[in-house]
Amino acid sequence: MKTGGRKRGTPNKKTVAVQEQMERLGFDPIKSMIEICNQAMTDKRATIFAKACFGHPSPSKWQKSRGS
């Protein structure tokens, strides 16, 4: 049984503030991640940035078979 604090499912104040600010600025984090990933496919600097942000993906079976 829960006692005190927020009701279940109610976001905290900081979460609400960040969401409201992103809406005011017209910022879509998912769209931005997609743009970064698309850019990383063509720009070496963006590739380095994407790896730093999203980690290093494990090699696919195709990459392993080619030895790259």
C-alpha positions as CSV (number, residue, x, y, z in Angstrom):
1,M,0.0,0.0,0.0
2,K,1.4,3.4,-1.0
3,T,1.4,6.2,1.5
4,G,2.2,9.8,0.9
5,G,3.9,11.3,-2.2
6,R,2.4,11.6,-5.7
7,K,-0.4,9.5,-6.9
8,R,0.6,6.6,-9.1
9,G,1.2,7.7,-12.7
10,T,1.7,11.4,-11.8
11,P,4.9,12.7,-13.4
12,N,7.3,14.7,-11.1
13,K,7.7,18.5,-11.5
14,K,11.0,18.4,-13.3
15,T,9.7,15.9,-15.9
16,V,6.6,18.1,-16.5
17,A,8.9,21.2,-16.8
18,V,11.2,19.6,-19.3
19,Q,8.2,18.3,-21.4
20,E,6.6,21.8,-21.4
21,Q,9.9,23.4,-22.4
22,M,10.4,21.0,-25.3
23,E,6.9,21.7,-26.5
24,R,7.4,25.5,-26.4
25,L,10.7,25.1,-28.4
26,G,9.1,22.7,-30.8
27,F,11.8,20.1,-30.0
28,D,11.1,16.5,-30.8
29,P,13.8,14.2,-29.3
30,I,12.9,11.2,-31.4
31,K,13.1,13.2,-34.6
32,S,16.5,14.6,-33.5
33,M,17.8,11.1,-32.9
34,I,16.7,10.0,-36.3
35,E,18.4,13.0,-38.0
36,I,21.6,12.3,-36.1
37,C,21.6,8.7,-37.1
38,N,20.9,9.5,-40.8
39,Q,23.7,12.1,-40.7
40,A,26.1,9.6,-39.1
41,M,25.7,7.4,-42.2
42,T,27.4,10.1,-44.4
43,D,29.5,12.3,-42.1
44,K,32.4,10.9,-40.2
45,R,32.1,13.6,-37.4
46,A,28.4,12.7,-37.0
47,T,29.3,9.0,-36.8
48,I,31.7,9.8,-33.9
49,F,29.0,11.9,-32.2
50,A,26.3,9.2,-32.7
51,K,28.6,6.5,-31.2
52,A,29.3,8.7,-28.2
53,C,25.6,9.3,-27.7
54,F,24.1,5.9,-28.5
55,G,26.9,3.5,-27.9
56,H,28.7,1.1,-30.3
57,P,26.4,-1.3,-32.0
58,S,27.5,-4.9,-32.2
59,P,28.5,-6.1,-35.6
60,S,25.9,-7.7,-37.8
61,K,26.3,-11.2,-39.2
62,W,27.0,-9.6,-42.6
63,Q,29.8,-7.5,-41.2
64,K,31.3,-10.5,-39.4
65,S,31.3,-12.6,-42.5
66,R,33.1,-9.8,-44.5
67,G,35.7,-9.5,-41.8
68,S,35.2,-5.7,-41.4
